[in-house]
Every structure is written in structure tokens, then in C-alpha cells.
Amino acid sequence: SAGVGSGAASTAPASTPIPNVTTEQLRSQASMMENMDPAQLKQQAAMMRSMDPASIRRMNPMMANMTDEQIKAAADQMEMM
């Protein structure tokens, strides 16, 4: 029958896979970003764009499983905050 099993496996959209991180890492990263002013967020985004994505993945456990495109999108999002 139609619709069986559709969307039931995951609540995350297929286009944005969530890296394998702990809740504590997520809280820590979110709180760090909340405490940054817009100029700091823009500076962080610029730094991310200037670095090789492989280096970012090695340095930041939150981004270890992200694709180059996802890292670029994260920088874009930081810049818009």
C-alpha cells in the first residue's frame, strides 16, 4: 500500500544529515555562538572560508562528519546571524 514507511525512519530532513555528536557538544557549540556578537560571527565565518574544509573537520568535532558544502553553509549561516 502507498505511503508505508515514508518518513518514519528519521525526523531529520534528508538534505541535512546530522553529524554524530553528543548533546553536550551541541549545547556547548550553541552557547558559544549565542555569546558571540555579529562581528565575531562574521570573523568566524571568514576564518572558516579561508581554511581547508579538511582542517576544519580535524579541529572541530562538531564538523567532523560534515561535507565541504555543509561547512560552507555553516559559514554562510553564521554570517547571517
QUIKA-V120677 format. One record per backbone hydrogen bond with DSSP energy under -1.0 kcal/mol. CO is the residue of the C=O (numbers start at 1). NH is the residue of the N-H. If there is no record, write none. Layout:
# QUIKA-V120677
co = [CO | CO]
nh = [NH | NH]
This chain:
# QUIKA-V120677
co = [1 | 3 | 13 | 19 | 22 | 23 | 24 | 25 | 26 | 27 | 28 | 29 | 30 | 31 | 33 | 37 | 38 | 39 | 40 | 41 | 42 | 43 | 44 | 45 | 46 | 52 | 53 | 54 | 55 | 56 | 60 | 63 | 67 | 68 | 69 | 70 | 71 | 72 | 73 | 74 | 75 | 76]
nh = [4 | 6 | 16 | 21 | 26 | 27 | 28 | 29 | 30 | 31 | 32 | 33 | 34 | 35 | 36 | 41 | 42 | 43 | 44 | 45 | 46 | 47 | 48 | 49 | 50 | 56 | 57 | 58 | 59 | 60 | 63 | 66 | 71 | 72 | 73 | 74 | 75 | 76 | 77 | 78 | 79 | 80]
